[in-house]
Amino acid sequence: MIRERVDVAALFADHHLGLVRLALLMLGDLATAEDVVQEAFARTHAGRRRLRDPGSALAYVRSAVLNGCRSVLRRRSLAFRRAVPYAPPVWSAESVAMIGEDRREVLVALSGLPRRQREALVLRFYLDLSYEEIADTMGVAGSTARSTITRGLAALARTLGEES
């Protein structure tokens, strides 16, 4: 049986920027986000012969990026056991001026959510993935993805003081 090979270069060209943005939202650090995405693509390239379904390569890379972000956040939490007040990421003076107060409030509220809810909301509303794609990426059932998003939205609304 001959397996179809995954074209990692085409996958990289098509989805690199979006995956870096996903990692950036999760980590708040561009250099680390790029490293996580690069590592995910390197591992995908190294194991491309083991992928059973080339159509699921993007979901595999997304999962690898999320897992890489989790690892980075875990290492950071070990390094910073003391509670450090959250400051929104600052990339440049221009971006600080351009980001409105509402957006900063949402980012702060999003960072206060549990990891799983934050990931689900970013996948749904930033990458515009379907519930099934989110479930595949996070390795959970579709109903779990839907309920996690619903709970995350409710928690965001409570934090931001908005009516349901």
ZIURRA-V75370 format. One record per residue. N is the residue number from 1. RES is the residue in one letter. SS is DSSP state (H for helix, E for strand, L for the rest). OMEGA is omega in radians with two decimals (* if undefined). Layout:
n:N res:RES ss:SS omega:OMEGA
n:N res:RES ss:SS omega:OMEGA
This chain:
n:1 res:M ss:L omega:-3.13
n:2 res:I ss:L omega:3.12
n:3 res:R ss:L omega:3.06
n:4 res:E ss:L omega:-3.12
n:5 res:R ss:L omega:3.10
n:6 res:V ss:L omega:3.10
n:7 res:D ss:L omega:-3.06
n:8 res:V ss:H omega:3.14
n:9 res:A ss:H omega:3.12
n:10 res:A ss:H omega:3.09
n:11 res:L ss:H omega:3.11
n:12 res:F ss:H omega:-3.10
n:13 res:A ss:H omega:-3.07
n:14 res:D ss:H omega:-2.93
n:15 res:H ss:H omega:-3.09
n:16 res:H ss:H omega:-3.07
n:17 res:L ss:H omega:3.13
n:18 res:G ss:H omega:3.12
n:19 res:L ss:H omega:3.06
n:20 res:V ss:H omega:3.11
n:21 res:R ss:H omega:3.08
n:22 res:L ss:H omega:-3.13
n:23 res:A ss:H omega:3.12
n:24 res:L ss:H omega:3.09
n:25 res:L ss:H omega:-3.12
n:26 res:M ss:H omega:-2.99
n:27 res:L ss:H omega:-3.11
n:28 res:G ss:L omega:-3.08
n:29 res:D ss:L omega:-3.04
n:30 res:L ss:H omega:-3.10
n:31 res:A ss:H omega:3.13
n:32 res:T ss:H omega:3.11
n:33 res:A ss:H omega:3.11
n:34 res:E ss:H omega:3.10
n:35 res:D ss:H omega:-3.13
n:36 res:V ss:H omega:-3.14
n:37 res:V ss:H omega:3.13
n:38 res:Q ss:H omega:3.12
n:39 res:E ss:H omega:3.12
n:40 res:A ss:H omega:3.12
n:41 res:F ss:H omega:3.11
n:42 res:A ss:H omega:3.11
n:43 res:R ss:H omega:3.10
n:44 res:T ss:H omega:3.12
n:45 res:H ss:H omega:-3.13
n:46 res:A ss:H omega:-3.10
n:47 res:G ss:L omega:-3.04
n:48 res:R ss:H omega:3.13
n:49 res:R ss:H omega:-3.11
n:50 res:R ss:H omega:3.12
n:51 res:L ss:L omega:-3.10
n:52 res:R ss:L omega:-3.09
n:53 res:D ss:L omega:-3.14
n:54 res:P ss:H omega:3.11
n:55 res:G ss:H omega:3.14
n:56 res:S ss:H omega:-3.10
n:57 res:A ss:H omega:3.14
n:58 res:L ss:H omega:3.10
n:59 res:A ss:H omega:3.10
n:60 res:Y ss:H omega:-3.13
n:61 res:V ss:H omega:3.09
n:62 res:R ss:H omega:3.12
n:63 res:S ss:H omega:3.12
n:64 res:A ss:H omega:3.11
n:65 res:V ss:H omega:3.12
n:66 res:L ss:H omega:3.11
n:67 res:N ss:H omega:3.08
n:68 res:G ss:H omega:3.09
n:69 res:C ss:H omega:3.11
n:70 res:R ss:H omega:3.13
n:71 res:S ss:H omega:3.12
n:72 res:V ss:H omega:-3.14
n:73 res:L ss:H omega:3.09
n:74 res:R ss:H omega:3.11
n:75 res:R ss:H omega:3.11
n:76 res:R ss:H omega:-3.11
n:77 res:S ss:H omega:3.07
n:78 res:L ss:H omega:-3.12
n:79 res:A ss:H omega:-3.09
n:80 res:F ss:L omega:-3.13
n:81 res:R ss:L omega:3.11
n:82 res:R ss:L omega:3.11
n:83 res:A ss:L omega:3.12
n:84 res:V ss:L omega:3.12
n:85 res:P ss:L omega:-3.09
n:86 res:Y ss:L omega:2.98
n:87 res:A ss:L omega:-3.12
n:88 res:P ss:L omega:-3.14
n:89 res:P ss:L omega:3.13
n:90 res:V ss:L omega:-3.09
n:91 res:W ss:L omega:3.11
n:92 res:S ss:L omega:3.14
n:93 res:A ss:H omega:-3.14
n:94 res:E ss:H omega:-3.10
n:95 res:S ss:H omega:3.10
n:96 res:V ss:H omega:-3.14
n:97 res:A ss:H omega:-3.06
n:98 res:M ss:H omega:-3.11
n:99 res:I ss:L omega:-3.11
n:100 res:G ss:L omega:-3.13
n:101 res:E ss:H omega:3.13
n:102 res:D ss:H omega:-3.12
n:103 res:R ss:H omega:3.10
n:104 res:R ss:H omega:3.12
n:105 res:E ss:H omega:3.12
n:106 res:V ss:H omega:3.12
n:107 res:L ss:H omega:3.10
n:108 res:V ss:H omega:3.12
n:109 res:A ss:H omega:3.12
n:110 res:L ss:H omega:-3.13
n:111 res:S ss:H omega:3.12
n:112 res:G ss:L omega:3.14
n:113 res:L ss:L omega:3.01
n:114 res:P ss:L omega:-3.05
n:115 res:R ss:H omega:-3.06
n:116 res:R ss:H omega:3.11
n:117 res:Q ss:H omega:3.14
n:118 res:R ss:H omega:3.13
n:119 res:E ss:H omega:-3.11
n:120 res:A ss:H omega:-3.14
n:121 res:L ss:H omega:3.11
n:122 res:V ss:H omega:3.12
n:123 res:L ss:H omega:-3.08
n:124 res:R ss:H omega:-2.97
n:125 res:F ss:H omega:3.09
n:126 res:Y ss:L omega:3.11
n:127 res:L ss:L omega:3.10
n:128 res:D ss:L omega:3.11
n:129 res:L ss:L omega:3.06
n:130 res:S ss:L omega:3.14
n:131 res:Y ss:H omega:3.14
n:132 res:E ss:H omega:3.11
n:133 res:E ss:H omega:3.10
n:134 res:I ss:H omega:3.13
n:135 res:A ss:H omega:3.11
n:136 res:D ss:H omega:-3.11
n:137 res:T ss:H omega:-3.09
n:138 res:M ss:H omega:3.14
n:139 res:G ss:L omega:3.14
n:140 res:V ss:L omega:3.08
n:141 res:A ss:L omega:3.14
n:142 res:G ss:H omega:3.13
n:143 res:S ss:H omega:3.09
n:144 res:T ss:H omega:3.11
n:145 res:A ss:H omega:3.14
n:146 res:R ss:H omega:-3.11
n:147 res:S ss:H omega:3.10
n:148 res:T ss:H omega:3.11
n:149 res:I ss:H omega:3.13
n:150 res:T ss:H omega:3.12
n:151 res:R ss:H omega:3.12
n:152 res:G ss:H omega:3.10
n:153 res:L ss:H omega:3.12
n:154 res:A ss:H omega:3.12
n:155 res:A ss:H omega:3.09
n:156 res:L ss:H omega:-3.14
n:157 res:A ss:H omega:3.11
n:158 res:R ss:H omega:-3.11
n:159 res:T ss:H omega:-3.11
n:160 res:L ss:H omega:3.10
n:161 res:G ss:L omega:-3.12
n:162 res:E ss:L omega:3.06
n:163 res:E ss:L omega:-3.13
n:164 res:S ss:L omega:*
